[in-house]
């Protein structure tokens, strides 16, 4: 048995179990990440931009940044 066969046997049950959740989860995370990166760039928050870009928290960090940490009068709340 090759390494590829072993990998396939390991991943196949996981894909069957979690596959239906994977695409919506990716879309959810991508939407929040895009909004947070846009806001961080507008406000010139370089450190936040880098952290949001590199850390994947399935939208949690991005939502926290948008709703708590990026309150500013210079940036409108609408996206």
C-alpha positions in Angstrom: 0.0 0.0 0.0 1.4 3.4 -1.0 1.3 6.6 1.0 -1.4 7.9 -1.4 -3.7 5.0 -0.7 -3.2 5.5 3.0 -4.0 9.2 2.7 -7.1 8.4 0.6 -8.4 5.9 3.1 -7.9 8.5 5.9 -9.5 11.5 4.1 -12.4 9.7 2.5 -14.5 9.3 5.7 -13.7 12.9 6.7 -14.8 14.3 3.4 -18.0 12.3 3.6 -18.7 13.6 7.1 -17.6 17.2 6.8 -17.9 17.9 3.1 -21.4 19.5 3.2 -20.1 22.0 5.8 -16.9 22.8 4.0 -18.1 25.1 1.2 -20.4 27.2 3.3 -17.7 27.5 6.0 -15.2 28.7 3.4 -17.6 31.2 1.9 -18.6 32.5 5.4 -14.9 33.0 6.4 -14.0 34.6 3.1 -16.8 37.1 3.2 -15.9 38.3 6.8 -12.1 38.3 6.0 -12.7 40.4 2.9 -14.8 43.0 4.9 -12.3 43.1 7.7 -9.3 43.5 5.4 -11.1 46.2 3.5 -11.8 48.1 6.8 -8.3 47.6 8.1 -6.8 48.9 4.9 -9.1 52.0 4.9 -8.1 52.8 8.5 -4.4 52.1 7.8 -4.3 49.5 10.6 -1.3 47.6 9.3 -0.9 45.3 12.3 -4.6 44.3 12.2 -4.4 43.8 8.4 -1.5 41.4 8.8 -3.1 39.4 11.6 -6.4 39.1 9.9 -4.7 38.1 6.7 -2.6 35.3 8.3 -4.8 34.0 11.1 -7.8 31.9 10.1 -10.5 31.9 12.8 -13.5 31.1 10.6 -14.7 34.7 10.9 -14.5 35.2 14.6 -11.5 37.5 14.7 -12.8 39.4 11.6 -16.2 40.0 13.3 -14.6 41.1 16.5 -12.4 43.6 14.5 -15.3 45.0 12.6 -17.7 45.3 15.5 -15.4 46.2 18.4 -11.9 47.3 17.4 -12.4 49.4 14.2 -14.9 52.0 15.4 -13.9 55.2 13.7 -15.7 58.4 12.6 -13.6 58.5 9.4 -14.8 55.1 8.1 -18.5 54.7 7.3 -20.1 51.6 8.8 -21.5 50.5 5.4 -19.4 48.2 3.3 
